Amino acid sequence: MTKLSDINSLTNKLEKIKYLQVEKNKNMADFASFKVGGPADLFLTPQKISALKQLMPLITNIDIPYFILGKGSNLIISDKGYRGIIIYTGQLNNYQLKENQIKAESGLELKEIAELAYENSLSGFEFAAGIPGSLGGALYMNAGAYGGEMKDVIIKAKFVNQKGKLIELNRTELKLEYRTSILQKENPDWIAVSVTLELNKSEKKKIKAQMEKLHHKRWSKQPMDLPSAGSIFKRPPGYYTGPLIEKAKMKGYQIGGAQVSTKHAGFIVNKDNATAEDIVNLIEKVKKEVYKISGVQLEVEPRFLGEF
């Protein structure tokens, strides 16, 4: 359990770091796409990579857990919040453009990068235009949609480790595979701070047409109008999750304010002021019913943060 004295002592040190915002008991529901979650003991917002490099050794040397938060689009946060430190990367959002490469900080949203690519006649990032989330989170998960994945466009990335040192890895070293990366496999304590993307020159009208096509596809098939964490389950080999859930007669099923989407059964939505507990209970119910009918063990795609 986090001691108040430890938090206070650490806070005094952190408040001396330039370009670092320090807040206590910050409610996290506003920082997650599901719109659920309680308070974090300490909520840190570095506005520059230099602040992150300074804070990492401080929080590594004490016995308080920490978590890296981007746009919270693939996350389910406990109603009880998080007993520890949240490092929010949302204000690390600078970028540089050089020919067909975009070097962007990890807090930049995917839709902003897609728009930047379009404005500069760069193709290859259209698939990510509608994925809610930040570049850092997309790297962590090797996010993908409609046949495209981050591993198709990333050529290198930089990280800050626990000692506050910068580390650069190339595409191969990042170990990007289906919904995973080196951050999950080997180095969960590293923080992605910048990613370099390599795209292809193309005509703006072609890029725009592809973005609009995918936008229409997404909005016509997915519940974009309600809070969710995107696809709630990973796709099992040889199956699609939506039909499996429909076969189990779970489409539209509701627990509390959480509902299996009536538009796409692969999504769980916050229909009516759901709690994290409602969402987790509904996930477990869906998994149980799908296994009972189809013998398929569904695996949850979003991460869980806090005590459940």
Secondary structure, DSSP 8 states (H G I E B T S, - for coil): ---HHHHHHHHHHHTTSTTEEEEEEEE-GGGSTT----EEEEEEEESSHHHHHHHHHHHHTSS--EEEESS-TTEEE-TT-EEEEEEE-TT---EEEETTEEEEETTSBHHHHHHHHHHTTEES-GGGTT--SBHHHHHHHT-EETTEEGGGTEEEEEEE-TTS-EEEEETTTTT-BTTB-HHHHT-TT-EEEEEEEE-EE--HHHHHHHHHHHHHHHHHHS-TTS-EEEESB---TT--HHHHHHHTT-TT-EETTEEE-SS-TTEEEE-SS--HHHHHHHHHHHHHHHHHHH-----B-SEEES--
